Amino acid sequence: MSDIAGKGCEQLIPFSDRKSLQEIERSIITTYRKDIWSKFIKAIKEFQLIEDGDKIAVAISGGKDSLLMAKLFQELKRHGRDNFQLEFVAMDPGYHDSIKQLLVDNCQHLDIPVHIFDSGIFRIVDNVAKDYPCYMCAKMRRGALYRKAQELGCNKLALGHHFNDVIETTMLNLLYTGNFSTMLPKLKSSNFEGLELIRPLYHIEEEAIIDFTDHSGIWPLNCACMVAAKKIGTKRYEVKALIKELKTKFESVDKSIFRAAQNVNMEAILGWQKDGKNYSYLEEYD
């Protein structure tokens, strides 16, 4: 089942095929306990993503990843830790009415009490981004979400980036920018004091998210961006295809890419960056 975008999509959605809320919630900790629930809990514990008293803004794009993330947080409060608060926020960057209604319908069915706010980002990006709208859009979206989180008194913003996003980012940086860096499971905002970004789907593979979404009968949004639709495919799609091809020859290549960022041998690299400064291995050679 694919993500949905575009005019008239409401006519394509067989809502009768959707599982009930109770079935969807139960499947998270039963059917998908190994591939989704356990990996969600692993990321939270391993990277200390939640602390006592946290107020977390859960960003809902309407896509498969963020809808699942919202339900995982709700299940955690219900069956595990209840030492934090949640605010579910969805930014409307300029969706067509039918797309926005799909977002609303999905959140209502999944019992996600979401705050939807307007930003007009699609219009702005169309005017200024030229050939590379996705980078500009992502940057503006994050800024808008940070501001909303701050407005709601949150100290953390949760985004739905998953395992495949992490390794694709690593490869993008390696192949196109000539540096080795990855997508971190949490980081402090440099522009919004007191706010921290967290990625609780860090260990969950996209294939499991797709399977959960199909099993649930939910039709999520993709980015629904008519700006990007005018452009040629992005480098991220090319890297996704490259990793898929590599897996036909090296079965666990995705796991190796992921682990590489955890096993950097500082005695066998030419240089590194820290706090905005460049360092060479020659400085410590003697």
C-alpha positions in Angstrom: 0.0 0.0 0.0 1.4 3.4 -1.0 1.2 6.7 0.7 -1.5 8.9 -0.8 -1.3 12.5 -2.1 -3.1 14.6 -4.6 -6.6 15.8 -5.4 -9.5 13.4 -5.1 -7.6 11.0 -2.9 -10.6 10.7 -0.5 -12.4 8.7 -3.3 -9.6 6.1 -3.3 -9.6 5.2 0.4 -11.6 2.1 1.4 -12.1 3.1 5.1 -14.0 -0.2 5.5 -10.7 -2.0 5.2 -9.3 -0.2 8.3 -8.8 -2.2 11.4 -10.5 -1.0 14.6 -8.5 1.2 16.9 -8.4 -1.6 19.5 -7.0 -4.0 16.9 -4.4 -1.6 15.8 -3.2 -0.8 19.3 -3.1 -4.4 20.3 -1.1 -5.4 17.2 1.7 -3.0 18.2 2.6 -5.0 21.3 1.7 -8.4 19.9 2.1 -8.9 16.2 4.8 -6.2 15.9 6.4 -6.7 19.3 9.8 -7.8 17.9 10.1 -5.6 14.9 8.5 -2.4 16.2 7.7 -2.2 19.9 10.9 -3.7 21.2 13.0 -1.6 18.9 11.1 1.5 20.0 11.8 0.7 23.7 15.5 -0.1 22.8 16.1 3.3 21.3 14.5 5.1 24.3 16.6 3.2 26.8 19.9 3.1 24.8 19.9 6.8 24.0 18.0 8.0 27.1 15.4 9.8 25.0 12.8 10.3 27.8 13.5 11.6 31.2 11.2 12.3 34.2 9.0 15.4 33.6 9.6 15.7 29.9 6.9 17.3 27.8 7.3 16.0 24.3 5.9 17.5 21.1 5.2 14.6 18.8 5.4 15.8 15.2 2.6 14.4 13.0 3.2 14.8 9.3 0.4 12.4 8.5 2.8 9.9 7.0 3.2 6.3 8.0 6.2 6.9 10.3 4.8 9.7 12.3 1.4 8.0 12.8 3.1 4.9 14.1 5.3 7.0 16.4 2.3 8.7 17.9 0.7 5.4 18.7 3.9 4.0 20.2 4.1 7.0 22.6 0.5 6.4 23.6 1.1 2.7 24.2 4.2 3.5 26.2 2.2 5.8 28.5 -0.5 3.1 28.8 1.7 0.0 29.3 5.1 1.3 30.4 6.4 4.7 31.6 4.0 7.5 32.5 6.5 10.0 33.7 6.1 12.4 30.7 3.5 14.5 28.9 2.6 14.5 25.2 1.5 17.1 22.7 0.7 16.0 19.2 1.4 18.7 16.6 0.8 18.7 12.8 1.9 21.5 10.6 -0.2 22.3 7.5 2.3 23.5 4.9 -0.4 24.2 2.4 -2.1 20.9 1.8 -5.0 20.5 -0.7 -8.3 20.3 1.3 -8.6 16.6 0.6 -5.1 15.9 1.9 -5.7 17.8 5.1 -9.0 16.0 5.6 -7.2 12.6 5.3 -4.8 13.7 8.0 -7.7 14.7 10.2 -9.6 11.4 9.5 -6.5 9.3 10.3 -5.8 11.1 13.5 -9.5 10.8 14.6 -9.6 7.1 13.8 -6.3 6.5 15.7 -7.4 8.6 18.6 -4.5 11.0 18.3 -5.6 14.4 19.7 -3.6 16.6 17.3 -3.0 20.3 17.1 -3.0 21.4 13.5 -1.5 24.7 12.6 -0.9 26.5 9.3 2.5 27.6 7.9 2.2 28.2 4.2 5.6 26.6 3.6 4.8 25.1 0.2 4.1 28.5 -1.3 7.3 30.0 0.1 9.4 27.1 -1.0 8.0 27.2 -4.5 9.1 30.8 -4.8 12.6 30.5 -3.4 13.9 27.0 -3.5 14.3 26.5 -7.3 15.9 23.1 -8.0 16.3 21.8 -4.5 13.0 22.3 -2.6 13.2 19.4 -0.3 16.2 20.7 1.7 14.6 24.1 2.1 11.2 22.6 3.0 12.6 20.3 5.6 14.6 23.1 7.3 11.5 25.4 7.4 9.2 22.6 8.6 11.6 21.9 11.5 11.8 25.5 12.5 8.0 25.8 12.5 7.7 22.6 14.6 10.3 23.9 17.1 8.4 27.1 17.5 5.1 25.3 18.1 6.7 23.0 20.6 8.1 26.0 22.4 4.7 27.6 22.4 3.2 24.6 24.0 5.8 24.5 26.7 7.6 21.3 25.4 11.3 20.6 26.0 11.5 17.9 23.4 10.4 17.5 19.8 10.0 13.9 18.5 10.5 13.2 14.7 9.7 10.0 12.9 13.0 9.3 11.3 13.7 5.5 11.2 16.6 3.1 10.6 16.6 3.5 6.9 16.6 7.3 7.1 19.7 7.0 9.3 21.7 4.9 6.9 20.6 6.8 3.8 21.7 10.0 5.5 25.1 8.4 6.3 25.5 7.4 2.6 24.3 10.8 1.3 27.0 12.5 3.4 29.7 10.1 2.3 28.9 10.1 -1.4 27.8 13.7 -2.0 29.4 15.9 0.6 32.7 14.0 1.3 32.2 13.6 5.0 31.3 10.8 7.4 28.4 11.9 9.6 25.1 10.4 10.5 21.6 11.3 11.8 21.8 11.3 15.6 19.2 9.8 17.8 19.0 13.0 19.8 20.5 16.5 19.6 20.0 19.9 21.3 18.6 22.7 19.2 21.1 25.4 18.4 18.4 28.0 17.6 15.7 27.2 20.2 17.1 27.3 23.7 15.9 24.4 26.0 14.6 22.3 23.2 16.0 18.9 22.2 15.1 16.8 19.1 14.7 13.0 19.6 14.2 10.2 17.1 12.5 7.2 18.9 12.1 5.1 15.6 15.9 5.0 15.3 16.1 1.2 15.3 12.9 0.5 13.4 13.2 -0.6 9.8 11.0 1.0 7.2 9.8 -2.4 5.9 8.2 -3.1 9.4 6.5 0.3 9.3 5.1 -0.4 5.9 3.8 -3.8 7.0 2.2 -2.4 10.1 0.5 0.3 8.0 -0.8 -2.1 5.5 -2.0 -4.5 8.2 -3.8 -1.7 9.9 -5.6 -0.6 6.7 -4.4 3.0 7.2 -3.8 5.2 4.1 -1.1 7.7 5.2 0.1 10.9 3.4 3.4 11.3 1.7 4.8 14.8 1.8 2.0 15.8 -0.6 4.2 18.5 -2.0 3.3 19.8 -5.4 6.5 21.8 -5.5 8.8 18.7 -5.3 6.5 17.0 -7.8 7.6 19.5 -10.4 11.3 18.6 -9.9 13.5 15.6 -10.9 14.0 12.9 -8.3 16.1 13.7 -5.3 19.5 12.2 -4.3 17.9 10.5 -1.4 15.8 8.3 -3.7 19.0 7.5 -5.6 20.8 6.4 -2.4 17.8 4.4 -1.3 17.9 2.5 -4.6 21.7 2.1 -4.3 21.4 0.5 -0.8 18.7 -1.8 -2.1 20.9 -2.9 -5.0 23.9 -3.4 -2.6 21.7 -5.7 -0.4 21.4 -8.1 -3.3 25.1 -8.7 -3.1 25.8 -8.0 0.6 22.9 -9.1 2.7 23.6 -7.1 5.8 25.1 -4.0 4.2 22.5 -1.8 5.8 23.4 -3.0 9.3 27.1 -2.5 8.5 26.5 1.1 7.4 24.5 1.7 10.6 27.2 0.1 12.8 30.0 2.1 11.1 29.0 5.2 12.9 29.3 3.4 16.2 32.7 1.9 15.4 34.8 4.8 14.1 38.5 3.9 14.5 40.0 7.3 15.5 43.5 5.8 14.9 42.8 5.2 11.2 41.2 8.4 9.9 42.9 11.3 8.2 41.0 14.0 9.9 37.9 15.1 11.9 35.8 18.1 12.8 34.8 19.2 16.3 33.2 22.4 17.5 33.6 23.9 14.1 37.4 23.2 13.9 39.2 20.9 11.6 41.9 18.5 12.9 44.5 16.3 11.1 45.8 13.0 12.3 49.3 14.5 11.7 48.8 16.7 14.8 49.0 13.7 17.0 51.3 11.7 14.7 54.5 12.2 16.6 
